[in-house]
Amino acid sequence: MNRKWTAFNIISVTFGFAFLYIPILLLIIYSFNESRLVTVWAGFSAKWYAEAFANRSLMDAAWVTFRVAIISASIATVLGTMAATALVRHTRFRGRFLFSGMIYAPLVMPEVITGLSLLLLFVAIGFDRGMTTVVLAHITFSMCFVAVVVQSRLLNFDRSLEEAALDLGATPARAFFSVTLPIIAPAVLAGWMLAFTLSLDDLVIAQFTSGPGANTLPMKIFSQVRLGVTPEINAVCTILVGIVATGVIIASLAAKRREVGRLRAEQMAARA
């Protein structure tokens, strides 16, 4: 059934996208502003990008942020995929309700409570705060997002493909890595991208769990913004937007290419 766009729908979508993306567009435009005053346009210039890359403290914070994001997203993807597999494949086991509740709790838990609880845990066990504690904290709250994404894909997975591999002599582990994982790879990649983006964006939990030498870029930006927004901050934020957008585009193209390949394989199999 085709539904025509009404004037109300067009206006709603226009205002919705404008509310979301005009501030980002302004940030990108003013990152090329010649003037140090971020609200006064004085001509086009890319000098603030050079200033941002020359700022050692900003670059150190950015390096810490990307290391934390890559490590935490990778570990969270593995753990989240394992958790999703356990919830979908094993519907009845002792403690399943408690296990699922622990997986989904960070989705609804306020970040302040999560950060404070992790801080108290690290202090109680005498674990020195630093980059390692930030990584552990990011794994804790991002793993549940990966589990939700992968679980939604596993619910629609045709298990007969995996059973066929088992009938041909494959072990359960080999059947999972050779059959199941390639099919659910787009969901796993989407979960990784989501965990990576959430780690890049996190401020509250990192504030509680970071230590000396482990200041992330959001923490650095927040501390500088309290003294006033500078064009260097606009440039750094623009770079982050570009990195995230590039990652999303690459992930979308990879998922689309994989889907096209799957459809072609199914068509060839049907012809055979």
Contacts in CASP RR format, 6 or more apart in sequence:
PFRMAT RR
TARGET T0000
AUTHOR 0000-0000-0000
METHOD contacts of the structure
MODEL  1
MNRKWTAFNIISVTFGFAFLYIPILLLIIYSFNESRLVTVWAGFSAKWYA
EAFANRSLMDAAWVTFRVAIISASIATVLGTMAATALVRHTRFRGRFLFS
GMIYAPLVMPEVITGLSLLLLFVAIGFDRGMTTVVLAHITFSMCFVAVVV
QSRLLNFDRSLEEAALDLGATPARAFFSVTLPIIAPAVLAGWMLAFTLSL
DDLVIAQFTSGPGANTLPMKIFSQVRLGVTPEINAVCTILVGIVATGVII
ASLAAKRREVGRLRAEQMAARA
24 241 0 8 1.000
27 234 0 8 1.000
27 237 0 8 1.000
27 238 0 8 1.000
27 241 0 8 1.000
28 234 0 8 1.000
28 238 0 8 1.000
28 241 0 8 1.000
30 38 0 8 1.000
30 39 0 8 1.000
30 41 0 8 1.000
30 231 0 8 1.000
30 234 0 8 1.000
31 48 0 8 1.000
31 49 0 8 1.000
31 231 0 8 1.000
31 234 0 8 1.000
31 235 0 8 1.000
31 237 0 8 1.000
31 238 0 8 1.000
32 44 0 8 1.000
32 45 0 8 1.000
32 46 0 8 1.000
32 48 0 8 1.000
33 40 0 8 1.000
33 41 0 8 1.000
33 42 0 8 1.000
33 43 0 8 1.000
33 44 0 8 1.000
33 45 0 8 1.000
33 48 0 8 1.000
33 231 0 8 1.000
33 234 0 8 1.000
34 42 0 8 1.000
34 43 0 8 1.000
34 44 0 8 1.000
34 45 0 8 1.000
34 47 0 8 1.000
35 41 0 8 1.000
35 42 0 8 1.000
35 43 0 8 1.000
35 231 0 8 1.000
36 230 0 8 1.000
36 231 0 8 1.000
38 229 0 8 1.000
38 230 0 8 1.000
38 231 0 8 1.000
38 234 0 8 1.000
48 231 0 8 1.000
48 232 0 8 1.000
48 234 0 8 1.000
48 235 0 8 1.000
49 235 0 8 1.000
49 239 0 8 1.000
51 231 0 8 1.000
51 232 0 8 1.000
51 235 0 8 1.000
52 58 0 8 1.000
52 232 0 8 1.000
52 235 0 8 1.000
52 236 0 8 1.000
52 239 0 8 1.000
53 59 0 8 1.000
55 232 0 8 1.000
57 220 0 8 1.000
58 217 0 8 1.000
58 220 0 8 1.000
58 232 0 8 1.000
58 236 0 8 1.000
60 213 0 8 1.000
60 215 0 8 1.000
61 215 0 8 1.000
61 216 0 8 1.000
61 217 0 8 1.000
61 219 0 8 1.000
61 220 0 8 1.000
62 217 0 8 1.000
62 236 0 8 1.000
64 131 0 8 1.000
64 213 0 8 1.000
64 214 0 8 1.000
64 215 0 8 1.000
64 216 0 8 1.000
64 217 0 8 1.000
65 199 0 8 1.000
65 200 0 8 1.000
65 216 0 8 1.000
65 217 0 8 1.000
65 218 0 8 1.000
66 200 0 8 1.000
67 131 0 8 1.000
68 131 0 8 1.000
68 134 0 8 1.000
68 135 0 8 1.000
68 138 0 8 1.000
68 199 0 8 1.000
68 216 0 8 1.000
69 138 0 8 1.000
69 196 0 8 1.000
69 199 0 8 1.000
69 200 0 8 1.000
70 196 0 8 1.000
71 135 0 8 1.000
72 134 0 8 1.000
72 135 0 8 1.000
72 138 0 8 1.000
72 139 0 8 1.000
72 142 0 8 1.000
72 195 0 8 1.000
72 199 0 8 1.000
73 138 0 8 1.000
73 142 0 8 1.000
73 192 0 8 1.000
73 193 0 8 1.000
73 195 0 8 1.000
73 196 0 8 1.000
73 199 0 8 1.000
74 192 0 8 1.000
75 135 0 8 1.000
75 139 0 8 1.000
76 138 0 8 1.000
76 139 0 8 1.000
76 142 0 8 1.000
76 143 0 8 1.000
76 145 0 8 1.000
76 146 0 8 1.000
76 195 0 8 1.000
77 146 0 8 1.000
77 188 0 8 1.000
77 191 0 8 1.000
77 192 0 8 1.000
77 195 0 8 1.000
79 139 0 8 1.000
79 143 0 8 1.000
79 146 0 8 1.000
80 103 0 8 1.000
80 143 0 8 1.000
80 144 0 8 1.000
80 146 0 8 1.000
80 147 0 8 1.000
80 150 0 8 1.000
81 146 0 8 1.000
81 147 0 8 1.000
81 150 0 8 1.000
81 188 0 8 1.000
83 99 0 8 1.000
83 103 0 8 1.000
83 143 0 8 1.000
83 147 0 8 1.000
84 146 0 8 1.000
84 147 0 8 1.000
84 148 0 8 1.000
84 150 0 8 1.000
84 151 0 8 1.000
84 154 0 8 1.000
85 150 0 8 1.000
85 154 0 8 1.000
85 176 0 8 1.000
86 99 0 8 1.000
87 96 0 8 1.000
87 99 0 8 1.000
87 100 0 8 1.000
87 103 0 8 1.000
87 147 0 8 1.000
87 151 0 8 1.000
88 151 0 8 1.000
88 154 0 8 1.000
88 155 0 8 1.000
88 157 0 8 1.000
89 154 0 8 1.000
90 96 0 8 1.000
103 143 0 8 1.000
103 144 0 8 1.000
103 147 0 8 1.000
104 144 0 8 1.000
104 147 0 8 1.000
104 148 0 8 1.000
105 144 0 8 1.000
106 114 0 8 1.000
106 140 0 8 1.000
106 141 0 8 1.000
106 143 0 8 1.000
106 144 0 8 1.000
107 144 0 8 1.000
107 145 0 8 1.000
107 148 0 8 1.000
109 141 0 8 1.000
111 141 0 8 1.000
111 202 0 8 1.000
111 204 0 8 1.000
111 205 0 8 1.000
112 204 0 8 1.000
114 137 0 8 1.000
114 140 0 8 1.000
114 141 0 8 1.000
114 205 0 8 1.000
115 137 0 8 1.000
115 204 0 8 1.000
115 205 0 8 1.000
115 208 0 8 1.000
115 209 0 8 1.000
116 208 0 8 1.000
118 133 0 8 1.000
118 136 0 8 1.000
118 137 0 8 1.000
118 140 0 8 1.000
118 205 0 8 1.000
118 208 0 8 1.000
118 209 0 8 1.000
119 129 0 8 1.000
119 208 0 8 1.000
119 209 0 8 1.000
121 127 0 8 1.000
122 129 0 8 1.000
122 133 0 8 1.000
122 209 0 8 1.000
127 133 0 8 1.000
129 209 0 8 1.000
129 210 0 8 1.000
129 211 0 8 1.000
129 214 0 8 1.000
130 209 0 8 1.000
130 210 0 8 1.000
130 211 0 8 1.000
130 212 0 8 1.000
130 213 0 8 1.000
130 214 0 8 1.000
131 210 0 8 1.000
131 213 0 8 1.000
131 214 0 8 1.000
133 209 0 8 1.000
133 210 0 8 1.000
133 211 0 8 1.000
133 214 0 8 1.000
134 206 0 8 1.000
134 209 0 8 1.000
134 210 0 8 1.000
134 214 0 8 1.000
134 216 0 8 1.000
136 209 0 8 1.000
137 205 0 8 1.000
137 206 0 8 1.000
137 208 0 8 1.000
137 209 0 8 1.000
138 195 0 8 1.000
138 198 0 8 1.000
138 199 0 8 1.000
138 202 0 8 1.000
138 205 0 8 1.000
138 206 0 8 1.000
141 198 0 8 1.000
141 202 0 8 1.000
141 205 0 8 1.000
142 194 0 8 1.000
142 195 0 8 1.000
142 198 0 8 1.000
142 199 0 8 1.000
143 195 0 8 1.000
145 191 0 8 1.000
145 194 0 8 1.000
145 195 0 8 1.000
145 198 0 8 1.000
146 188 0 8 1.000
146 191 0 8 1.000
146 192 0 8 1.000
146 194 0 8 1.000
146 195 0 8 1.000
149 187 0 8 1.000
149 190 0 8 1.000
149 191 0 8 1.000
149 194 0 8 1.000
150 184 0 8 1.000
150 187 0 8 1.000
150 188 0 8 1.000
150 191 0 8 1.000
152 187 0 8 1.000
153 184 0 8 1.000
153 186 0 8 1.000
153 187 0 8 1.000
154 184 0 8 1.000
154 187 0 8 1.000
157 180 0 8 1.000
157 183 0 8 1.000
157 184 0 8 1.000
161 179 0 8 1.000
161 180 0 8 1.000
161 183 0 8 1.000
162 175 0 8 1.000
162 176 0 8 1.000
162 179 0 8 1.000
162 180 0 8 1.000
165 174 0 8 1.000
165 175 0 8 1.000
165 178 0 8 1.000
165 179 0 8 1.000
166 172 0 8 1.000
166 175 0 8 1.000
170 178 0 8 1.000
170 179 0 8 1.000
181 188 0 8 1.000
183 262 0 8 1.000
185 258 0 8 1.000
186 254 0 8 1.000
186 255 0 8 1.000
186 258 0 8 1.000
186 259 0 8 1.000
189 251 0 8 1.000
189 254 0 8 1.000
189 255 0 8 1.000
190 251 0 8 1.000
190 255 0 8 1.000
193 247 0 8 1.000
193 248 0 8 1.000
193 251 0 8 1.000
197 244 0 8 1.000
200 217 0 8 1.000
200 218 0 8 1.000
200 240 0 8 1.000
200 244 0 8 1.000
201 218 0 8 1.000
202 216 0 8 1.000
202 218 0 8 1.000
203 216 0 8 1.000
203 218 0 8 1.000
203 219 0 8 1.000
203 222 0 8 1.000
206 216 0 8 1.000
206 218 0 8 1.000
206 219 0 8 1.000
207 219 0 8 1.000
210 216 0 8 1.000
210 219 0 8 1.000
217 236 0 8 1.000
217 240 0 8 1.000
221 233 0 8 1.000
221 236 0 8 1.000
221 237 0 8 1.000
224 230 0 8 1.000
224 233 0 8 1.000
225 233 0 8 1.000
END
